[in-house]
Amino acid sequence: MKKVVLTLAGVMAAAAFAPEASALPVFARQTGMACSACHFQHFPLLNSFGRAFKSAGFTMMGAQAKVEGDRLSIPAELNMAMLTSLGYVKDNSTPVAAPTTGHNAGNGAFYLPGVAGEASLFVGGRISDFAGFLSEITLAPGAAIDSAKTAILPEVADGIRAGLVPFATNGQGASYGFEYLNTGANAIHSITNTVGNPLGAAPGGNEFINAVSAQQYIGTATAADGIALVANSDHGFINLTKFNMTGIATGQGASLGSTYARLAAVFDVAGWDSAIGVQSWSGSSLNNTGAAADPITGVVTAGTSIMQSSKATAIDGQMQGDLGGMPTGFYFSYATAPVDTAVAGGNAFNAGTLTKSSFNVDAEIGVIPEVATVGAAIRRANSGVATAAGGNASDNAIYLTATYKIAQNMLARLSYVKQSGDVWTAAATGATGSQTTAINLYTLF
């Protein structure tokens, strides 16, 4: 198995993926409401009100003044917000004895805002009474727009909105167009906002989010440009998206040859806010394999543009409510990606020779309501890589986390993941680390 030694830059990139502006004061300023109005336990998890705000295309207004006229209704101020992160990461990979570019994760590494840690500017808000906008700009050398979308969702019937969401993202996948379940259907919304090391090679990398979300384990968070056709109500939503896998960073346009379909139903079960959904990815489109952004400079190195299929399916669900006076959330996800030899580049979600699949179950309890939580997740997965005996190599994980909300817009998190199974040979563990601990502090203002 190929050995990959993680550099300091690679480890520090653990903070590169973080909550989108639905978890930021961009919309708190627009609505005049506290962050807790939209979030369950802590950001970036959404509650029913947060879902309603997102479903309305970020258009809801509150205390903020508006500029209004004939067919015009916009906030008096343009809303912006900052997200920063800092922390420390340590794993059990083989330490670098004489590093030339920095320590690896086995040595342990710190990161700071703007120096490999997250430092992002978000701009978003109401465009009209039926449309809204959201964008993320990474603030670092080589700064650029990382993701952007325009939600055009007019009310077409009582309680029903439908319309288009054109979008582009460098790493949130086709579900970025519209999603609000907390299962990791999109990497933004899950019990962990510490994704992991995005530069890690299989079987490492993205340790934390892969432990809590089956969709993220099979790799659906690709670059994606597309148009989502969305219809939603209080009872759920439908999202039909045409997309390609090029992304903003490469500056390439391509035909929308891939299709993403999402159906989610929301309902009440004995007072528990519940939901269940299915996802499907199909078709094929241009993909820039190997394209990567340097975590220090932000400069993107283009990869090889090839056609790849995008084939996967998933089912997920959640229940959020009160357990003994403590807010509690339960989440599950199952996803599978087949092998595809019909397209020269294969399946973008599965580079193995066997079917790749994962089943994940998560739980988080607010031990001090609105202040502190503890959470856990398990993963039972088949990597799609064949063992020497011809079996499908297992890739399992146990994830533990605790959060403390210093303020509504300041979250401290401790994360630990232990990975095991056939893929975690001594060589693989030495190269990428099967156990990772991270301490993070996120600030939103």
C-alpha positions as CSV (number, residue, x, y, z in Angstrom):
1,M,0.0,0.0,0.0
2,K,1.3,3.4,-0.9
3,K,2.9,5.3,2.0
4,V,2.0,8.9,2.4
5,V,3.9,11.0,4.9
6,L,1.8,13.9,6.0
7,T,3.6,17.2,6.1
8,L,2.8,20.1,8.5
9,A,0.8,21.7,5.7
10,G,-1.2,18.5,5.2
11,V,-2.1,18.3,8.9
12,M,-2.9,21.9,9.2
13,A,-5.4,21.6,6.3
14,A,-7.6,19.7,8.8
15,A,-9.4,23.1,9.3
16,A,-9.9,23.8,5.6
17,F,-13.5,22.6,5.6
18,A,-15.7,24.3,8.0
19,P,-19.3,25.5,8.5
20,E,-20.9,27.5,5.8
21,A,-22.5,30.8,6.5
22,S,-25.8,29.3,7.8
23,A,-23.7,28.8,10.9
24,L,-22.3,32.4,10.8
25,P,-23.5,35.8,11.9
26,V,-24.2,36.7,8.2
27,F,-27.8,35.7,8.8
28,A,-28.0,36.5,12.5
29,R,-27.4,40.1,11.5
30,Q,-30.1,39.9,8.8
31,T,-32.7,38.3,11.0
32,G,-31.8,40.0,14.2
33,M,-31.8,36.6,15.9
34,A,-29.2,34.8,18.0
35,C,-27.3,31.9,16.4
36,S,-29.1,29.4,18.6
37,A,-32.4,30.3,16.9
38,C,-31.3,28.2,13.8
39,H,-29.0,25.6,15.3
40,F,-29.6,22.4,17.3
41,Q,-27.1,22.2,20.2
42,H,-24.4,24.0,18.4
43,F,-23.4,25.1,14.9
44,P,-23.5,23.8,12.2
45,L,-26.4,21.4,13.2
46,L,-29.8,22.8,12.0
47,N,-33.1,22.8,13.9
48,S,-36.5,23.1,12.4
49,F,-36.3,26.9,12.3
50,G,-32.9,26.7,10.6
51,R,-34.3,24.4,8.0
52,A,-37.1,26.8,7.3
53,F,-34.7,29.7,6.9
54,K,-32.6,27.8,4.5
55,S,-35.7,26.5,2.6
56,A,-36.8,30.1,2.0
57,G,-33.5,30.8,0.2
58,F,-31.9,33.0,3.0
59,T,-34.6,35.7,2.5
60,M,-36.1,36.0,6.0
61,M,-35.6,39.5,7.5
62,G,-35.9,40.7,11.1
63,A,-34.6,43.8,12.8
64,Q,-32.3,44.9,9.9
65,A,-33.6,47.8,7.8
66,K,-34.5,47.2,4.2
67,V,-34.2,49.2,1.0
68,E,-37.5,48.8,-0.8
69,G,-39.1,50.0,-4.0
70,D,-41.0,48.8,-7.0
71,R,-39.9,45.1,-7.3
72,L,-37.0,45.8,-4.9
73,S,-36.4,44.5,-1.3
74,I,-32.8,44.2,-0.1
75,P,-31.1,44.6,3.3
76,A,-29.9,48.1,4.0
77,E,-26.4,46.7,4.6
78,L,-24.5,44.0,2.8
79,N,-24.0,41.2,5.3
80,M,-20.6,39.7,5.9
81,A,-19.0,37.4,8.5
82,M,-15.7,35.8,9.4
83,L,-14.9,32.3,10.3
84,T,-11.5,31.4,11.9
85,S,-10.1,28.2,13.4
86,L,-7.0,27.2,15.3
87,G,-6.0,24.0,17.0
88,Y,-3.6,21.1,17.4
89,V,-3.6,17.7,15.7
90,K,-1.7,14.5,16.6
91,D,-1.9,11.0,15.2
92,N,0.0,7.7,15.5
93,S,1.8,7.8,12.2
94,T,5.5,7.5,12.2
95,P,7.1,10.8,13.2
96,V,9.5,12.5,10.8
97,A,12.9,12.4,12.5
98,A,14.5,15.2,10.4
99,P,11.7,17.1,8.6
100,T,12.7,19.4,5.8
101,T,9.3,21.1,5.4
102,G,7.8,20.6,8.9
103,H,6.6,17.9,11.2
104,N,4.0,15.4,10.2
105,A,1.0,14.4,12.2
106,G,3.0,11.9,14.1
107,N,5.0,14.7,15.5
108,G,1.9,16.8,16.2
109,A,1.2,20.2,14.7
110,F,-0.5,23.5,15.5
111,Y,-2.4,25.6,13.1
112,L,-3.6,29.2,13.3
113,P,-6.2,31.3,11.4
114,G,-4.9,32.2,7.9
115,V,-1.7,30.1,8.4
116,A,-3.2,26.8,7.3
117,G,-6.1,27.3,9.7
118,E,-9.4,28.5,8.5
119,A,-9.8,32.2,7.7
120,S,-12.8,32.7,5.5
121,L,-15.0,35.7,4.6
122,F,-18.6,34.9,3.9
123,V,-20.9,37.2,2.0
124,G,-24.6,36.5,1.7
125,G,-28.2,37.4,2.3
126,R,-31.4,38.5,0.7
127,I,-31.5,39.5,-2.9
128,S,-35.3,39.8,-3.1
129,D,-38.3,38.4,-1.3
130,F,-37.8,35.1,-3.1
131,A,-34.0,34.9,-3.7
132,G,-30.8,34.9,-1.7
133,F,-27.1,34.5,-2.1
134,L,-24.2,32.8,-0.2
135,S,-20.5,32.7,-0.9
136,E,-17.3,31.8,0.8
137,I,-13.9,33.5,0.1
138,T,-10.8,31.9,1.5
139,L,-8.5,34.6,3.0
140,A,-4.9,33.4,2.4
141,P,-2.2,34.0,-0.2
142,G,-3.9,33.1,-3.4
143,A,-7.3,34.0,-2.0
144,A,-10.3,33.0,-4.1
145,I,-13.9,32.2,-4.0
146,D,-14.3,28.7,-2.6
147,S,-18.1,28.2,-3.0
148,A,-21.1,30.3,-4.1
149,K,-24.8,29.8,-4.8
150,T,-27.9,31.8,-5.6
151,A,-31.1,30.4,-4.3
152,I,-34.2,31.4,-6.3
153,L,-37.1,29.8,-4.5
154,P,-40.4,31.7,-4.9
155,E,-43.5,30.5,-3.1
156,V,-45.6,28.7,-5.7
157,A,-48.4,27.5,-3.4
158,D,-49.3,27.9,0.3
159,G,-46.2,26.6,2.2
160,I,-44.4,25.3,-0.9
161,R,-41.4,26.9,-2.5
162,A,-39.8,25.8,-5.8
163,G,-37.1,27.1,-8.1
164,L,-33.5,26.9,-9.1
165,V,-30.2,27.1,-7.2
166,P,-27.2,27.6,-9.5
167,F,-24.0,26.8,-7.6
168,A,-20.3,26.1,-7.7
169,T,-18.0,24.6,-5.1
170,N,-14.4,23.4,-4.9
171,G,-15.1,20.6,-2.4
172,Q,-18.7,20.2,-1.1
173,G,-20.1,18.1,-3.9
174,A,-23.5,18.2,-5.8
175,S,-25.4,18.3,-2.5
176,Y,-24.1,21.8,-1.9
177,G,-27.0,23.2,-4.0
178,F,-29.6,22.4,-1.3
179,E,-29.4,20.2,1.8
180,Y,-30.4,20.6,5.5
181,L,-30.3,17.2,7.2
182,N,-27.6,16.7,9.8
183,T,-26.3,13.3,8.6
184,G,-23.4,14.5,6.5
185,A,-25.5,14.3,3.3
186,N,-23.5,17.4,2.8
187,A,-20.3,17.7,4.8
188,I,-21.4,21.0,6.3
189,H,-24.1,19.6,8.4
190,S,-23.0,16.8,10.8
191,I,-22.2,16.3,14.5
192,T,-18.5,17.2,13.6
193,N,-17.3,20.4,12.0
194,T,-13.8,19.1,12.1
195,V,-13.5,17.2,8.9
196,G,-10.0,15.9,9.1
197,N,-6.9,16.1,6.9
198,P,-8.2,16.6,3.3
199,L,-4.7,15.9,1.9
200,G,-4.5,12.4,3.4
201,A,-4.4,9.5,1.0
202,A,-6.4,6.3,1.4
203,P,-6.8,4.9,3.9
204,G,-6.2,8.1,5.8
205,G,-7.6,11.6,5.4
206,N,-10.9,13.2,6.4
207,E,-10.8,11.0,9.4
208,F,-13.5,12.7,11.5
209,I,-16.2,13.3,8.9
210,N,-15.7,9.9,7.4
211,A,-16.3,8.4,10.8
212,V,-19.7,10.0,11.2
213,S,-21.1,10.1,7.6
214,A,-21.4,7.3,5.0
215,Q,-21.8,9.8,2.2
216,Q,-18.6,11.5,3.0
217,Y,-16.8,8.2,3.4
218,I,-17.5,7.2,-0.2
219,G,-16.2,10.6,-1.3
220,T,-19.2,12.6,-2.6
221,A,-17.7,15.9,-1.5
222,T,-16.0,16.6,-4.9
223,A,-15.7,19.8,-6.7
224,A,-19.0,20.5,-8.4
225,D,-20.7,23.2,-10.6
226,G,-24.3,22.8,-11.4
227,I,-28.0,23.8,-11.2
228,A,-30.3,22.3,-8.6
229,L,-34.1,22.2,-9.2
230,V,-35.6,22.3,-5.7
231,A,-39.1,22.1,-4.3
232,N,-39.6,22.2,-0.5
233,S,-42.1,22.6,2.3
234,D,-42.3,21.9,6.0
235,H,-42.7,18.2,5.2
236,G,-39.4,17.8,3.3
237,F,-37.8,18.6,-0.1
238,I,-36.9,17.3,-3.5
239,N,-33.6,18.2,-5.1
240,L,-32.8,17.3,-8.7
241,T,-29.4,18.6,-9.8
242,K,-27.4,18.5,-13.0
243,F,-23.7,19.0,-12.4
244,N,-20.1,18.4,-13.4
245,M,-17.0,17.9,-11.2
246,T,-14.7,20.7,-12.2
247,G,-15.3,23.3,-9.5
248,I,-14.4,27.0,-9.2
249,A,-10.7,26.6,-8.6
250,T,-9.8,25.2,-12.1
251,G,-11.8,27.8,-14.0
252,Q,-13.1,25.2,-16.4
253,G,-16.6,24.9,-17.8
254,A,-18.1,21.6,-18.8
255,S,-21.3,20.0,-19.8
256,L,-23.6,19.0,-16.9
257,G,-23.4,15.3,-17.5
258,S,-23.8,14.0,-13.9
259,T,-27.1,13.9,-12.1
260,Y,-27.8,14.1,-8.4
261,A,-31.3,13.3,-6.9
262,R,-32.3,13.8,-3.3
263,L,-35.6,13.2,-1.5
264,A,-36.1,13.9,2.2
265,A,-39.2,13.7,4.4
266,V,-39.6,15.5,7.7
267,F,-42.0,14.4,10.3
268,D,-42.7,14.2,14.1
269,V,-42.3,11.0,16.1
270,A,-43.6,11.4,19.7
271,G,-42.2,14.9,19.9
272,W,-38.9,14.1,18.2
273,D,-38.1,16.2,15.1
274,S,-37.4,13.4,12.6
275,A,-36.4,13.0,9.0
276,I,-35.4,10.3,6.5
277,G,-34.0,10.6,3.0
278,V,-32.4,9.0,0.0
279,Q,-29.7,10.2,-2.4
280,S,-28.6,9.1,-5.8
281,W,-25.6,10.1,-8.0
282,S,-25.4,9.0,-11.6
283,G,-24.0,9.9,-15.0
284,S,-20.5,11.1,-15.8
285,S,-18.7,14.4,-16.3
286,L,-15.4,16.1,-16.5
287,N,-13.3,15.8,-13.3
288,N,-10.0,17.4,-12.6
289,T,-8.3,14.6,-10.8
290,G,-5.2,15.6,-8.8
291,A,-6.2,19.2,-8.7
292,A,-5.3,20.5,-5.2
293,A,-5.0,23.8,-3.3
294,D,-1.8,24.3,-1.3
295,P,-3.0,24.7,2.3
296,I,-0.5,27.5,3.0
297,T,-0.6,29.6,-0.2
298,G,-4.0,28.7,-1.4
299,V,-2.6,28.3,-5.0
300,V,-4.4,25.6,-7.0
301,T,-2.4,23.2,-9.0
302,A,-4.4,21.8,-11.9
303,G,-4.7,18.1,-12.3
304,T,-5.5,15.9,-15.3
305,S,-9.0,16.5,-16.8
306,I,-10.7,13.2,-17.5
307,M,-14.2,11.9,-17.8
308,Q,-15.4,10.0,-14.7
309,S,-18.7,8.5,-13.7
310,S,-20.4,9.7,-10.5
311,K,-22.4,6.6,-9.3
312,A,-23.5,6.2,-5.7
313,T,-26.6,5.8,-3.6
314,A,-27.4,6.6,0.0
315,I,-30.1,6.5,2.7
316,D,-30.0,8.5,5.9
317,G,-32.2,9.7,8.8
318,Q,-32.2,11.6,12.0
319,M,-34.1,12.2,15.2
320,Q,-33.6,15.3,17.4
321,G,-35.4,15.9,20.6
322,D,-35.1,15.8,24.4
323,L,-33.8,12.9,26.5
324,G,-34.1,13.4,30.2
325,G,-34.0,17.1,29.9
326,M,-30.9,17.0,27.6
327,P,-31.1,17.9,23.9
328,T,-30.2,14.7,22.0
329,G,-29.7,13.9,18.4
330,F,-29.4,10.5,16.7
331,Y,-28.2,10.1,13.1
332,F,-27.6,7.3,10.6
333,S,-26.4,7.0,7.1
334,Y,-25.6,4.2,4.6
335,A,-24.0,4.7,1.2
336,T,-22.6,2.5,-1.5
337,A,-20.6,3.2,-4.7
338,P,-20.1,0.6,-7.3
339,V,-17.1,-0.1,-9.6
340,D,-17.6,1.4,-13.0
341,T,-15.4,0.2,-15.9
342,A,-17.6,1.7,-18.6
343,V,-15.9,5.1,-18.3
344,A,-12.2,5.3,-18.8
345,G,-11.7,7.3,-15.6
346,G,-13.8,4.9,-13.5
347,N,-16.1,6.0,-10.7
348,A,-15.1,9.2,-9.0
349,F,-16.4,7.8,-5.7
350,N,-14.7,4.4,-5.9
351,A,-11.1,3.8,-7.1
352,G,-11.2,0.2,-5.9
353,T,-12.0,-3.0,-7.7
354,L,-15.0,-4.0,-5.4
355,T,-18.1,-2.2,-4.2
356,K,-17.4,0.5,-1.7
357,S,-19.9,1.0,1.1
358,S,-20.3,2.4,4.6
359,F,-22.8,2.3,7.5
360,N,-22.5,5.0,10.1
361,V,-24.4,5.7,13.3
362,D,-24.0,8.9,15.4
363,A,-25.4,10.3,18.7
364,E,-24.8,13.6,20.5
365,I,-26.2,14.6,23.9
366,G,-26.3,18.1,25.4
367,V,-25.0,17.3,28.9
368,I,-25.2,21.0,29.7
369,P,-28.0,22.2,27.4
370,E,-26.9,25.0,25.0
371,V,-23.3,24.8,26.5
372,A,-21.6,21.4,26.4
373,T,-22.2,18.2,24.4
374,V,-20.6,14.7,24.2
375,G,-21.0,12.6,21.1
376,A,-19.9,9.3,19.5
377,A,-20.1,7.6,16.1
378,I,-19.2,4.2,14.7
379,R,-18.4,3.2,11.1
380,R,-18.6,-0.2,9.5
381,A,-17.3,0.0,6.0
382,N,-16.0,-2.0,3.0
383,S,-13.2,0.0,1.3
384,G,-13.7,-1.4,-2.2
385,V,-10.0,-2.6,-2.1
386,A,-9.5,-6.3,-2.5
387,T,-7.6,-8.2,0.2
388,A,-5.0,-10.8,-0.7
389,A,-7.7,-13.5,-0.2
390,G,-10.0,-11.7,-2.6
391,G,-12.3,-10.2,0.0
392,N,-13.5,-6.6,0.4
393,A,-11.1,-4.9,2.9
394,S,-12.9,-3.6,5.9
395,D,-12.4,0.0,7.2
396,N,-14.0,0.6,10.5
397,A,-13.9,3.5,12.9
398,I,-15.0,4.7,16.4
399,Y,-15.3,8.5,16.9
400,L,-15.6,10.4,20.2
401,T,-16.1,14.1,20.6
402,A,-17.0,16.8,23.1
403,T,-17.8,20.4,22.6
404,Y,-18.0,23.4,24.8
405,K,-19.8,26.6,23.6
406,I,-17.6,29.4,25.1
407,A,-20.1,31.8,23.4
408,Q,-22.8,31.2,20.8
409,N,-20.2,32.1,18.2
410,M,-17.2,30.4,19.8
411,L,-17.0,26.6,19.9
412,A,-14.2,24.5,21.4
413,R,-14.1,20.9,20.3
414,L,-12.1,17.8,21.3
415,S,-12.2,15.0,18.7
416,Y,-10.7,11.5,18.7
417,V,-11.0,8.8,16.0
418,K,-9.7,5.2,16.0
419,Q,-9.7,3.4,12.7
420,S,-9.3,-0.4,12.3
421,G,-9.9,-3.2,9.8
422,D,-8.1,-4.9,6.9
423,V,-6.9,-1.7,5.3
424,W,-5.0,-0.6,8.5
425,T,-1.9,-2.6,8.1
426,A,1.3,-1.6,10.0
427,A,2.5,0.2,6.8
428,A,-0.7,2.1,6.4
429,T,-0.8,3.1,10.1
430,G,2.8,4.3,9.9
431,A,2.2,6.3,6.9
432,T,-1.2,8.0,7.6
433,G,-2.1,7.2,11.2
434,S,-5.0,5.1,12.3
435,Q,-5.7,7.1,15.5
436,T,-6.1,10.9,15.4
437,T,-6.8,13.5,18.2
438,A,-7.6,17.1,17.5
439,I,-8.3,20.1,19.6
440,N,-10.1,23.0,17.7
441,L,-11.4,26.5,18.5
442,Y,-13.8,28.0,16.0
443,T,-14.8,31.7,16.1
444,L,-17.6,33.3,14.1
445,F,-18.1,37.0,13.9
